[in-house]
């Protein structure tokens, strides 16, 4: 009990002598803080009225203060915060993608610029370019070699910060993204370096992987090459449409000139093609190409490359519609070169320069002459195509036109087409006869004949009676040619034709006299050149030399020492005989004022083909007119359209040259060794001395072909051959017409008599 009483009077302990309310920081306990006090005592009235300030303070310390609303500033802070967070994570993700896609690429130490596909530059005799061939279609040029407008135009329209960015243009990329998101015209953000990386190494697939690899390769290109080197690589490899890769190919394709000579308007057009080369090609849509060129010109002006006056001038320079394909006769030559090149140097693995024998001036004149004649008379005479080949005495092809328009048809009719030559094959028949002992004065009877089942007829169905070989060739008499082939033997005619340059297989039958075996215009023309040069083989060739870009010679032709294929006498007499074709015979339309010229006309059945092959002392030229499908023309003969085109070309080709006589000077010459079994001299031809006229020589000339009685009867077959061996039983009867209509004369040729000799006539 005493203890309870004492407890009632108990004084609560204190850690200091100060009042519990004096300082807020003192540590003290009150009744509420005690467990026993809560349980055993009640608060007195005085306790109830005791101030509770310190208690409120203590509670305020334990409760957190209420947050104040920060407004717009707080929202911005939160946006910035989360943007930073998301940016960090995006950066980590992007780095991961770059690392992943980069790891799928080969090691950077193995990266190398792939070799540009080899180009074959084909040049004429003066060094000017005829064409380029290869996957790109043009040679590579350095920046200082091409027109300065070209790099300026491409930078202005494709990558105006090219010289300031590091391979990727963040500003250009951002602009493209904004424009694309806001509905503006869609723009790409790729730099020229990125485009080059894509063209060199990557596929055109639009994937994230390809884009990442494109960026990595752009960084590598910028680190390894200078800006000028990157720009040059881009311009030499970018696609410009119409199968033209590189600025040189595009310039030649659309403007028919080198990129070195491109003007401002043309440069703007080329730069504009890069965006959509197929759609904007001037060969497809010239209006769209020109409109795009105007955009490029404005961009060049805005960036200070050109002035307003230059813009106005350039707007008048933009070209009209380009050809839908490569154009110009030189393209036929280029195709011919590419067909023969692998056989001379093997597979083309590097840039090559091919020097040809083509004279570009003659090439243009040849193409013009054919187009002039076709344009004037082709439609009304149903002639749609033509071809021409011109060869010098060594066999070098100086001009070649394979058709009317290369852009419309790339088939080379001068080289690849095999057609019947008609009467233009007769010179081989007559030359074989001269080799067997006949002369231009030998007399045959022009009258109806039959050889087996074949009865050849002349074009006009008229006959002249006794004629000399010279007259028969000039008038293209078929009956005489048929008799000669039986006298010679078809095999001998074929041997001589092959010796002179005909490489096509020929059929050994009697109708070969009228040119029924098909040959190409080029081999036929080259064979005539053997008469022009005095009896030497003229192997047709167009490639003179092949070198690498560094100047190493890979091939050089060796046609400077040709073999002799006919004697000087035969060559001279054939020249004199074929001169008669132009002077008095079927080829009068081919006369060249002031020049000796010789040749022969040829026409096939129903005027399906018409040819004229002739020569001066400088050039041998063959011309063909006809239709690709073999449909007949309207009475076109070799002495018509072909002879006219031949004349126009040859007059242009000989302009400014001094006239020179043909080999033999157009005179008939007797063989000093007698007729028959003439030796084939291997030495160079020596100037021939005209042999004095003797009675024996004249008698041989007069009677060498047999009497008129023999000519009127069946002509004797070649020795050792039977007529049945050359007849055509059951086969098609060859046409009687294989020559132009010639005016026949009722006057029989006068024969030399002994009285003439005695009287000195």
C-alpha positions in Angstrom: 0.0 0.0 0.0 2.8 2.3 0.9 4.2 1.6 -2.5 1.0 2.6 -4.2 0.9 5.8 -2.2 4.3 6.6 -3.1 3.5 6.0 -6.7 0.8 8.5 -6.7 3.2 11.2 -5.5 5.9 10.1 -8.0 7.6 12.8 -9.9 8.3 12.0 -13.6 12.0 12.1 -14.3 13.5 14.7 -16.6 16.9 14.8 -18.4 17.4 18.4 -17.8 16.3 21.0 -15.3 14.5 23.0 -18.0 10.8 22.9 -18.6 9.7 20.4 -21.2 8.2 23.2 -23.2 11.3 25.4 -23.3 12.9 23.9 -26.4 11.5 22.0 -29.2 14.5 19.8 -29.6 14.5 18.3 -26.1 13.9 14.6 -25.6 11.0 14.1 -23.1 8.1 11.8 -22.4 4.6 12.7 -21.3 1.7 10.6 -20.1 0.6 9.8 -23.5 4.0 8.4 -24.3 3.9 6.0 -21.5 2.2 2.7 -21.6 1.5 2.5 -17.8 0.1 6.0 -17.7 -2.5 5.2 -20.3 -3.5 2.1 -18.5 -3.9 3.2 -14.8 -4.6 6.9 -14.6 -7.2 9.4 -15.9 -6.4 12.8 -17.1 -7.2 15.5 -14.7 -9.0 18.7 -15.7 -5.7 20.5 -15.6 -4.2 18.0 -18.0 -7.1 18.5 -20.4 -6.5 22.2 -20.5 -2.7 21.8 -20.9 -1.3 23.4 -24.1 -0.5 20.8 -26.9 1.7 22.9 -29.1 4.8 20.7 -28.8 2.7 17.7 -29.7 1.5 19.3 -32.9 5.0 20.2 -33.9 6.1 16.7 -33.4 3.3 15.3 -35.6 4.1 17.8 -38.3 7.6 16.5 -38.5 6.4 12.9 -38.9 3.9 13.7 -41.8 5.3 14.6 -45.3 4.4 18.0 -46.6 1.8 18.2 -49.4 3.2 18.5 -53.0 2.7 21.7 -54.9 1.5 21.7 -58.6 4.4 22.7 -60.9 2.2 23.5 -64.0 3.7 23.7 -67.6 7.3 23.7 -66.5 6.9 20.4 -64.7 5.3 18.9 -67.8 8.2 20.1 -70.0 10.6 18.6 -67.5 8.9 15.3 -67.7 8.8 15.3 -71.5 12.5 16.1 -71.7 13.2 13.4 -69.2 11.4 10.7 -71.0 12.8 11.9 -74.3 16.3 11.5 -73.0 15.4 8.1 -71.6 13.9 6.9 -74.9 16.7 8.4 -76.8 19.2 6.5 -74.8 17.3 3.3 -75.4 16.9 4.0 -79.1 20.6 4.7 -79.3 21.3 1.4 -77.7 18.9 -0.4 -80.0 20.4 1.3 -83.1 23.9 0.5 -82.0 22.7 -3.1 -81.6 21.2 -3.2 -85.1 24.3 -1.6 -86.6 26.5 -4.1 -84.8 24.3 -7.0 -85.9 24.0 -6.1 -89.5 27.6 -5.0 -89.6 28.7 -8.4 -88.3 26.9 -10.0 -91.3 29.2 -8.1 -93.7 32.7 -9.2 -94.7 35.6 -7.8 -92.9 36.3 -4.2 -93.8 39.9 -5.1 -94.7 38.6 -7.1 -97.6 36.4 -4.4 -99.0 37.4 -3.1 -102.5 35.9 -1.2 -105.3 34.7 -3.8 -107.9 36.3 -3.5 -111.3 34.2 -1.5 -113.8 33.0 -3.8 -116.7 35.5 -3.5 -119.5 34.8 -1.1 -122.3 35.8 -1.5 -126.0 36.5 1.8 -127.6 36.2 1.6 -131.4 37.9 4.3 -133.4 38.2 5.3 -137.1 41.4 5.9 -139.0 41.6 9.5 -137.7 41.2 8.4 -134.1 37.7 9.7 -133.6 35.3 7.4 -131.7 32.9 5.3 -133.8 31.2 3.6 -130.8 31.8 2.1 -127.4 30.8 -1.5 -126.7 30.6 -3.4 -123.4 28.3 -3.6 -120.4 28.6 0.2 -119.7 28.5 1.5 -123.3 31.2 4.1 -122.7 34.7 4.6 -121.4 35.5 6.1 -117.9 36.4 9.7 -117.7 38.1 11.7 -114.9 36.4 14.9 -113.7 38.8 17.1 -115.6 38.1 15.2 -118.8 34.4 15.7 -118.9 32.4 18.9 -119.3 32.5 20.9 -116.0 28.8 21.4 -116.2 28.2 17.7 -115.6 29.5 17.4 -112.0 28.0 20.8 -111.1 24.6 19.8 -112.3 24.6 16.4 -110.5 25.7 18.0 -107.2 23.1 20.8 -107.5 20.2 18.4 -108.0 21.3 15.3 -106.0 23.5 16.4 -103.1 24.2 20.1 -102.7 26.2 19.5 -99.5 28.4 16.8 -101.1 31.6 18.5 -100.3 30.7 19.2 -96.6 29.1 16.0 -95.3 30.9 12.8 -94.1 29.0 10.4 -96.3 25.6 10.8 -94.7 23.8 14.1 -94.7 21.7 14.5 -91.5 20.1 17.7 -92.7 19.1 16.2 -96.0 17.8 13.1 -94.3 15.7 15.2 -91.8 14.4 17.3 -94.6 13.4 14.2 -96.6 11.6 12.7 -93.5 9.7 15.9 -92.8 8.6 16.3 -96.5 7.5 12.7 -96.7 5.5 12.9 -93.4 3.8 16.2 -94.3 2.7 15.1 -97.7 5.3 17.0 -99.7 6.8 15.4 -102.8 8.6 12.3 -101.7 12.3 12.9 -101.4 15.2 10.6 -100.8 17.8 11.3 -98.1 20.7 9.4 -99.7 23.9 11.2 -100.6 25.9 10.6 -103.7 28.2 8.5 -101.6 25.4 6.4 -100.4 24.1 6.0 -103.9 27.5 4.9 -105.1 27.8 2.4 -102.2 24.4 1.0 -103.2 25.4 0.7 -106.9 28.8 -0.8 -106.2 28.0 -3.3 -103.4 24.4 -3.8 -102.6 21.1 -5.0 -104.1 18.3 -2.5 -104.8 16.1 -4.2 -102.1 14.5 -1.6 -99.7 15.3 -3.3 -96.4 16.6 -2.0 -93.1 19.6 -4.2 -93.4 20.5 -2.8 -96.8 20.2 0.7 -95.5 22.4 0.1 -92.5 25.1 -1.5 -94.7 24.8 1.4 -97.1 25.6 3.8 -94.4 28.6 1.8 -93.2 29.9 1.5 -96.7 29.5 5.2 -97.2 31.7 5.9 -94.2 34.3 3.6 -95.6 34.2 5.2 -99.0 34.6 8.7 -97.5 37.5 7.5 -95.4 39.3 5.8 -98.3 38.7 8.1 -101.2 38.7 11.8 -101.9 35.5 13.6 -102.8 36.6 14.0 -106.4 37.3 10.3 -106.7 33.9 9.4 -105.3 32.2 11.8 -107.6 34.1 10.5 -110.7 33.2 6.9 -109.7 29.6 7.9 -109.4 29.4 9.7 -112.7 31.1 6.8 -114.6 28.8 4.1 -113.2 25.3 5.6 -112.6 22.5 4.4 -114.9 21.2 7.0 -117.3 18.6 4.8 -119.1 18.5 3.2 -122.5 21.3 0.8 -121.5 23.7 3.6 -120.9 25.9 3.3 -117.8 28.2 6.2 -117.1 28.1 9.8 -118.4 30.2 9.1 -121.5 27.8 6.3 -122.7 24.8 8.5 -122.0 26.2 11.5 -123.9 27.0 9.3 -126.9 23.6 7.6 -126.6 21.4 10.7 -126.4 23.5 13.4 -128.1 25.9 11.4 -130.3 28.9 13.2 -128.8 31.4 12.7 -126.1 30.8 13.9 -122.5 33.8 16.1 -123.0 31.7 18.2 -125.4 28.4 18.4 -123.5 26.9 21.9 -123.1 25.0 23.3 -120.2 21.5 22.3 -121.4 22.7 18.7 -122.1 24.4 18.4 -118.8 21.2 19.5 -117.0 19.2 16.8 -118.9 21.7 14.1 -118.0 21.7 15.1 -114.3 17.9 15.0 -114.4 17.8 11.4 -115.6 19.3 10.0 -112.5 16.1 10.4 -110.6 14.1 8.1 -113.0 16.3 7.1 -115.9 13.8 4.9 -117.7 10.8 7.2 -117.3 12.6 10.5 -118.1 14.7 9.1 -121.0 14.6 11.6 -123.9 14.3 8.6 -126.1 11.0 7.8 -124.4 9.6 11.1 -123.3 11.5 14.2 -124.5 9.0 16.6 -122.9 9.5 15.0 -119.4 13.2 15.0 -119.9 13.3 18.7 -120.8 11.0 19.6 -117.9 13.3 17.9 -115.5 16.3 19.6 -117.1 14.7 23.0 -116.2 14.4 21.9 -112.6 18.1 21.1 -112.6 19.0 24.5 -114.2 17.0 26.3 -111.5 18.9 24.4 -108.8 22.2 25.3 -110.4 21.3 28.9 -110.4 20.1 28.9 -106.8 23.4 27.5 -105.7 25.4 29.9 -107.7 26.8 27.6 -110.4 25.3 29.6 -113.2 23.7 33.0 -113.8 20.2 33.9 -115.0 21.6 34.6 -118.5 23.2 31.2 -118.7 19.9 29.7 -117.6 18.1 31.4 -120.5 20.8 30.3 -123.0 20.7 26.7 -121.7 16.9 26.5 -122.1 17.5 26.7 -125.8 20.1 24.0 -125.8 18.1 21.1 -124.5 18.0 18.5 -127.3 15.0 17.1 -129.1 13.8 13.5 -128.9 16.7 11.0 -129.1 16.6 7.9 -131.1 15.0 4.9 -129.5 18.2 2.9 -130.0 21.8 3.6 -130.9 21.9 5.2 -134.3 24.3 5.7 -137.1 25.9 3.4 -139.7 29.0 3.2 -137.4 27.0 0.9 -135.1 27.0 -1.8 -137.8 30.8 -1.5 -137.8 30.9 -1.7 -134.0 28.8 -4.9 -134.1 31.1 -6.4 -136.7 34.2 -5.5 -134.6 32.7 -7.2 -131.5 31.9 -10.3 -133.5 35.5 -10.7 -134.6 37.3 -9.4 -131.5 37.3 -12.6 -129.4 38.8 -14.6 -132.2 41.8 -12.1 -132.2 42.5 -11.4 -128.6 40.3 -13.9 -126.7 37.9 -12.9 -123.9 37.8 -9.2 -123.2 38.8 -8.6 -119.6 40.0 -5.0 -119.6 39.4 -1.8 -121.4 40.5 -2.0 -125.0 41.0 0.4 -127.9 40.2 -1.0 -131.4 41.6 1.0 -134.3 39.6 0.2 -137.4 40.0 0.8 -141.1 36.8 2.9 -141.3 36.9 6.4 -142.7 34.1 8.3 -140.8 33.7 10.8 -143.6 33.1 8.0 -146.1 30.8 6.2 -143.7 28.6 9.2 -143.5 28.6 9.7 -147.2 27.7 6.0 -147.7 24.8 6.2 -145.3 23.6 9.5 -146.9 23.7 8.1 -150.4 21.5 5.1 -149.5 19.0 7.2 -147.6 18.8 9.7 -150.5 17.9 7.1 -153.1 15.6 5.2 -150.7 13.9 8.4 -149.7 13.4 9.6 -153.3 12.4 6.3 -155.1 12.3 3.6 -152.5 8.6 3.8 -151.6 7.3 4.0 -155.2 9.5 1.1 -156.3 8.8 -1.1 -153.2 12.4 -1.0 -152.0 12.7 -0.7 -148.2 16.3 -1.7 -147.5 19.8 -1.2 -148.8 23.4 -2.0 -147.9 26.8 -0.7 -149.0 30.4 -1.8 -148.4 33.5 0.0 -149.8 36.9 -1.6 -149.8 40.4 -0.5 -150.8 42.9 -2.5 -152.7 44.3 -4.2 -149.6 40.9 -5.4 -148.4 40.5 -2.7 -145.7 36.9 -1.8 -145.3 36.6 2.0 -145.6 32.8 2.3 -145.2 30.1 -0.1 -144.3 26.3 0.4 -144.0 24.3 -2.6 -143.0 20.9 -1.2 -143.5 18.7 1.9 -143.8 18.5 2.7 -140.1 20.4 0.9 -137.3 17.9 2.2 -134.7 15.1 0.4 -136.5 17.0 -2.8 -137.4 20.4 -4.0 -136.2 20.8 -6.8 -138.8 23.9 -6.2 -140.9 22.8 -6.9 -144.5 26.3 -6.1 -145.8 27.9 -8.9 -143.9 25.4 -11.4 -142.6 22.8 -11.5 -145.3 23.4 -14.2 -148.0 21.6 -13.5 -151.3 21.9 -14.4 -154.9 24.3 -12.0 -156.7 22.7 -12.4 -160.1 24.7 -11.3 -163.0 27.2 -9.6 -160.7 28.7 -13.1 -160.4 29.5 -13.2 -164.1 33.0 -11.7 -163.9 34.2 -14.9 -162.2 32.8 -16.9 -165.2 34.5 -14.6 -167.7 37.8 -14.6 -165.7 37.9 -18.4 -165.7 37.4 -18.3 -169.4 40.3 -15.9 -169.9 42.4 -18.1 -167.8 41.6 -21.0 -170.1 42.7 -19.1 -173.2 39.8 -17.0 -174.4 40.2 -13.3 -174.9 37.8 -10.3 -174.8 37.6 -10.6 -178.6 36.5 -14.2 -178.6 33.2 -14.5 -180.3 30.1 -16.4 -179.1 26.6 -16.6 -180.5 23.9 -15.0 -178.5 21.0 -17.2 -179.3 18.5 -19.5 -177.6 20.3 -22.5 -176.1 19.4 -25.5 -173.9 21.6 -27.1 -171.3 19.9 -30.2 -170.2 16.5 -29.1 -168.9 17.6 -25.5 -168.6 17.0 -22.9 -171.3 18.6 -19.5 -170.1 17.1 -16.4 -171.6 18.2 -12.8 -171.8 16.4 -10.1 -169.8 14.6 -8.6 -172.8 14.0 -12.0 -174.5 16.0 -10.7 -177.4 19.2 -12.0 -179.0 22.1 -10.3 -180.6 23.8 -13.0 -182.7 27.5 -13.1 -182.8 29.1 -11.0 -180.0 32.5 -10.7 -178.4 33.0 -11.6 -174.8 33.5 -7.9 -174.0 30.2 -7.0 -175.5 28.4 -10.0 -173.9 29.7 -8.9 -170.4 28.8 -5.3 -171.0 25.3 -6.2 -172.0 25.0 -9.0 -169.4 23.9 -11.6 -171.9 22.8 -14.7 -170.1 23.1 -17.1 -173.0 26.8 -16.4 -173.4 27.5 -16.7 -169.7 25.8 -20.1 -169.7 28.0 -21.2 -172.6 31.1 -20.0 -170.9 30.4 -21.9 -167.7 30.1 -25.1 -169.7 33.4 -24.2 -171.4 35.1 -23.5 -168.2 33.4 -26.2 -166.1 31.4 -25.1 -162.9 34.2 -26.5 -160.7 36.8 -24.2 -162.3 34.5 -21.2 -161.9 34.0 -22.0 -158.2 37.7 -22.5 -157.7 38.5 -19.1 -159.1 35.7 -17.4 -157.1 37.1 -19.0 -153.9 40.6 -18.0 -154.8 39.5 -14.3 -155.2 37.7 -14.2 -151.9 34.2 -15.9 -152.0 34.1 -18.0 -148.9 30.5 -19.3 -149.1 30.0 -22.8 -150.4 28.8 -22.6 -154.1 26.8 -25.2 -155.9 28.6 -26.7 -159.0 25.9 -26.5 -161.6 25.4 -24.6 -164.8 23.1 -22.0 -163.3 26.1 -20.6 -161.3 26.8 -18.6 -164.4 23.8 -16.4 -163.5 24.6 -16.1 -159.8 22.2 -18.6 -158.3 24.4 -19.5 -155.3 24.0 -17.1 -152.4 26.9 -14.9 -151.2 27.3 -11.9 -148.9 27.8 -8.4 -150.3 31.1 -8.0 -148.4 32.8 -11.1 -149.8 31.5 -10.3 -153.3 32.9 -6.8 -153.2 36.2 -7.9 -151.8 36.5 -10.4 -154.7 36.1 -7.6 -157.2 39.0 -5.8 -155.5 41.3 -8.4 -156.8 40.7 -7.1 -160.3 41.1 -3.5 -159.2 44.5 -4.0 -157.5 46.0 -6.0 -160.4 45.4 -9.6 -159.3 46.1 -9.8 -155.6 43.7 -11.1 -153.0 42.0 -8.5 -150.9 40.9 -10.1 -147.7 38.1 -7.9 -146.2 39.0 -6.7 -142.7 37.9 -3.9 -140.5 40.2 -4.3 -137.4 43.6 -2.7 -137.9 45.0 -2.8 -134.4 43.9 -3.7 -130.8 45.6 -2.2 -127.8 45.0 -1.9 -124.1 44.2 1.4 -122.4 47.9 1.6 -121.4 49.0 1.2 -125.1 50.1 -2.5 -125.2 49.5 -3.9 -128.6 47.5 -7.1 -128.5 46.9 -7.6 -132.3 47.9 -5.9 -135.5 46.7 -7.2 -138.9 49.1 -8.6 -141.5 47.4 -8.0 -144.8 50.3 -6.0 -146.3 51.7 -9.0 -148.4 48.7 -10.6 -150.1 49.0 -13.5 -152.5 48.4 -13.2 -156.2 45.2 -14.8 -157.3 44.9 -13.9 -161.0 47.5 -12.9 -163.6 48.1 -9.3 -164.5 46.8 -10.0 -168.0 43.5 -11.4 -166.8 43.1 -8.6 -164.3 43.8 -5.9 -166.9 41.4 -7.5 -169.5 38.7 -7.9 -166.9 39.0 -4.3 -165.9 38.7 -3.2 -169.6 35.7 -5.5 -170.1 33.9 -4.2 -167.0 34.5 -0.6 -168.0 32.3 -1.3 -171.0 29.5 -2.1 -168.5 29.5 1.5 -167.3 30.4 3.2 -170.6 28.0 1.4 -172.9 26.3 -1.4 -171.1 23.9 -2.0 -168.2 25.7 0.3 -165.7 25.5 3.6 -167.4 24.0 5.2 -164.3 27.2 4.6 -162.5 29.4 6.9 -164.6 31.9 9.1 -162.6 32.9 12.2 -164.5 36.7 12.3 -165.1 37.4 8.8 -163.6 37.8 5.4 -165.1 35.4 3.0 -163.5 34.4 -0.6 -164.0 31.7 -2.8 -162.5 28.8 -5.1 -163.0 25.1 -5.1 -162.4 23.1 -7.9 -160.9 19.4 -8.6 -160.6 17.7 -11.7 -159.3 14.3 -13.2 -160.3 11.4 -10.8 -160.1 13.7 -8.0 -158.9 13.9 -9.5 -155.4 17.5 -8.3 -155.2 19.4 -5.7 -157.2 23.1 -5.1 -157.0 25.9 -3.0 -158.5 29.5 -3.8 -157.7 32.2 -1.6 -159.2 35.5 0.1 -158.7 37.9 2.9 -159.5 41.7 2.8 -158.9 40.9 3.9 -155.3 37.9 2.0 -154.0 35.8 -1.1 -154.8 32.2 -0.6 -153.7 29.2 -2.9 -153.6 25.6 -1.8 -153.2 22.5 -3.9 -152.6 18.8 -2.9 -152.7 15.8 -5.1 -151.8 13.4 -6.1 -149.0 14.2 -8.2 -145.9 11.2 -10.5 -146.5 12.2 -11.2 -150.1 9.2 -9.5 -151.7 9.8 -8.3 -155.2 10.5 -4.7 -156.0 8.9 -2.9 -159.0 11.3 -3.7 -161.9 14.3 -2.5 -160.0 17.6 -3.7 -161.6 21.2 -3.4 -160.7 21.6 -0.6 -163.2 18.8 1.4 -161.4 18.8 2.2 -157.7 22.0 0.4 -156.8 24.0 2.1 -159.7 22.6 5.5 -158.7 23.5 5.1 -155.1 27.0 3.8 -156.1 27.5 6.8 -158.3 26.4 9.3 -155.6 28.7 7.7 -153.0 31.7 7.3 -155.3 31.5 10.9 -156.6 31.5 12.1 -152.9 34.3 9.8 -152.0 36.5 11.0 -154.8 35.9 14.7 -154.4 39.2 16.5 -154.4 41.2 13.6 -155.6 43.2 13.5 -158.8 41.9 11.0 -161.3 44.0 7.9 -161.7 43.5 5.1 -164.3 42.5 1.6 -163.6 45.0 -1.2 -163.7 45.7 -1.8 -167.4 44.5 1.6 -168.3 41.3 0.2 -169.8 43.1 -1.5 -172.7 42.8 -5.1 -173.8 46.1 -6.8 -173.5 47.3 -10.0 -175.1 49.0 -12.5 -172.8 52.7 -12.6 -173.6 52.8 -16.3 -172.6 50.1 -17.4 -175.0 46.7 -18.5 -174.0 46.0 -21.2 -171.5 47.9 -22.5 -168.5 48.9 -19.0 -167.4 51.4 -19.1 -164.5 50.4 -17.5 -161.2 53.2 -15.1 -160.5 54.1 -14.6 -156.9 56.1 -11.5 -157.3 54.8 -8.0 -157.1 53.1 -6.9 -160.4 55.4 -5.1 -162.8 54.2 -2.3 -165.2 52.9 -4.1 -168.3 54.2 -3.3 -171.7 51.6 -3.3 -174.4 52.3 -6.1 -176.9 52.6 -5.3 -180.6 49.7 -6.4 -182.7 50.6 -9.3 -184.9 48.6 -11.2 -187.5 48.7 -14.3 -185.3 47.5 -12.5 -182.3 44.6 -10.9 -184.2 43.7 -14.2 -185.8 43.7 -15.8 -182.3 41.6 -13.0 -181.0 39.1 -13.3 -183.9 38.8 -17.0 -184.0 39.7 -18.0 -180.4 36.0 -18.6 -179.6 35.4 -20.9 -182.5 33.4 -20.3 -185.7 29.9 -18.9 -185.8 28.7 -22.3 -186.9 29.9 -23.9 -183.7 28.4 -21.2 -181.6 25.0 -21.7 -183.2 25.0 -25.3 -182.4 25.3 -26.9 -178.9 28.3 -25.5 -177.0 30.9 -28.2 -176.2 31.0 -29.2 -172.5 34.2 -28.8 -170.5 36.9 -31.4 -171.1 36.2 -34.5 -169.2 32.6 -33.5 -168.3 29.3 -34.6 -169.7 26.4 -32.3 -170.2 24.2 -34.5 -168.0 26.5 -33.8 -165.0 25.6 -30.1 -165.0 22.0 -30.2 -166.2 19.1 -29.6 -163.7 16.6 -32.4 -164.3 13.4 -31.8 -162.4 14.8 -28.8 -160.5 13.6 -25.2 -160.7 14.6 -23.4 -163.9 16.8 -20.4 -163.1 15.6 -17.1 -164.3 16.6 -15.9 -167.7 17.0 -12.4 -166.3 20.0 -11.7 -164.2 21.0 -8.3 -165.5 19.6 -4.9 -166.2 17.8 -4.4 -169.5 20.2 -3.3 -172.1 19.5 -1.7 -175.4 20.1 -4.4 -178.0 21.4 -3.5 -181.3 20.5 -5.0 -184.6 24.0 -4.2 -185.9 26.2 -7.3 -185.7 29.8 -6.7 -184.5 32.2 -6.2 -187.4 34.9 -8.9 -187.5 38.5 -8.2 -188.5 39.5 -9.6 -191.9 42.8 -10.2 -193.6 42.0 -7.2 -195.9 41.8 -5.0 -192.8 45.3 -6.2 -191.8 46.7 -5.5 -195.3 45.1 -2.1 -195.4 46.4 -1.3 -191.9 42.9 -1.1 -190.4 
